[in-house]
């Protein structure tokens, strides 16, 4: 059976093996993803609560 997460596993392996720094890998991912994708990832992984994101969006709307 094919490994459906082959590239994910490769990237994680590169970090674990010290070939790539975790911060650099994170920055690559974040710069590739849209703001909505980053927010969704943070919500799904419970890094932020739903109301925190809504407050940030309201602040952004007020400042623009």
ABEGO torsion letter per residue (X at the ends): XBBAAAAAAAAAAAAAAGABBAAAAAAAAAAABBAAAAAAAAAAAGABBAAAAAAAAAAAAAAX
